[in-house]
Amino acid sequence: MSKQRITTITLMVALITGATLAQDKAGKGGGRGPAVPGMALSSPDFQDGGIIPDKFTQVVQNAPSPKLEWTNVPMGTVSFVLIFHDPDNAMQRMPEDTLHWMVFNIPGTARGLDGGQPATAQLPDGTIQAKNVRGGVGYMGPGNQAINPYHHYTFELRWTSSCPWARTPRALRS
């Protein structure tokens, strides 16, 4: 083996070893600064864990979506995906929950969604709203009938550093 090849291999091993040692090992330090708070999602329209006001439910025909805000966005975020669903409601004794709203391709620079989003597949900033469980595009408010117990409606916000999905409103939830 040539001297140049051995030097190159030795340099690569040294770089890999250095990068590995510099990584945070289960929160024990290792060259990183203090931990930053995780991303947080909230709404000024209702309290976390509280009851969603009727204004945003199926009590009102064509209920508006609530205003949503998020903070502590990770560096390198390219886009967001928002899912609003009812995990308590397994329809027809199937394992799926009820999808009330799915929004994706939200720009990584966004720090929220205004309330009352239009029921259109694509918003002016490129954000895409998929079809909900009833086949309509956009937000579908909670619709649990009064005779049933309360359900746990969940807003989930995910971030991504790439856009692996197709840019189409016909996207299905997998």
Residue pairs with C-beta under 8 A, 6 or more apart in sequence:
21 30
22 30
22 31
23 30
23 31
24 30
24 31
24 32
27 35
36 72
37 72
38 72
39 70
39 71
39 72
39 73
39 74
39 157
39 159
40 70
40 71
40 72
41 68
41 69
41 70
41 155
41 156
41 157
42 48
42 68
42 69
42 70
42 71
43 66
43 67
43 68
43 69
43 155
44 67
44 69
45 53
45 55
45 56
45 66
45 67
45 115
46 52
46 53
46 56
46 66
51 150
52 66
52 141
52 142
52 153
54 60
55 63
55 64
56 63
56 64
56 65
56 66
56 141
56 142
57 63
57 141
57 142
57 143
58 140
58 141
58 142
58 143
59 141
60 141
62 119
63 139
63 141
64 115
64 116
64 117
64 139
65 101
65 113
65 115
65 116
65 117
65 138
65 139
66 115
67 112
67 113
67 114
67 115
68 82
68 112
68 113
68 155
68 157
69 111
69 112
70 80
70 111
70 112
70 157
71 111
73 108
73 111
73 159
74 159
76 161
77 108
77 159
77 160
77 161
78 108
78 160
78 161
78 162
78 163
79 104
79 105
79 106
79 107
79 108
79 159
79 160
79 163
80 104
80 106
80 107
80 108
80 110
80 157
80 158
80 159
80 160
81 102
81 103
81 104
81 106
81 157
81 158
81 159
81 160
82 101
82 102
82 103
82 104
82 106
82 113
82 155
82 156
82 157
82 158
83 99
83 101
83 102
83 154
83 155
83 156
83 158
83 173
84 99
84 100
84 101
84 102
84 139
84 153
84 154
84 155
84 156
85 97
85 98
85 99
85 100
85 101
85 153
85 154
85 156
86 97
86 98
86 100
86 142
86 144
86 151
86 152
86 153
86 154
87 97
87 152
87 154
88 97
88 151
88 152
89 97
89 98
89 144
89 151
90 96
90 97
91 98
91 133
98 133
99 132
99 133
99 173
100 132
100 133
100 139
100 140
100 141
100 142
100 153
101 129
101 132
101 138
101 139
101 140
102 129
102 130
102 132
102 171
102 173
103 113
103 117
103 127
103 128
103 129
103 130
104 127
104 128
104 130
104 165
104 171
105 126
105 127
105 128
105 163
105 165
105 167
106 113
106 125
106 127
107 125
107 126
107 127
108 159
110 125
110 127
113 127
117 123
117 129
117 138
117 139
118 138
119 129
119 136
119 137
119 138
119 139
120 129
120 137
120 138
121 128
121 129
121 137
121 169
122 128
122 129
122 169
123 129
126 167
128 167
128 168
128 169
128 171
129 137
129 138
129 139
129 169
130 137
130 169
130 170
130 171
130 172
130 173
131 137
131 169
131 170
131 172
132 138
132 139
132 140
133 140
134 140
137 169
142 151
142 153
144 150
144 151
165 171
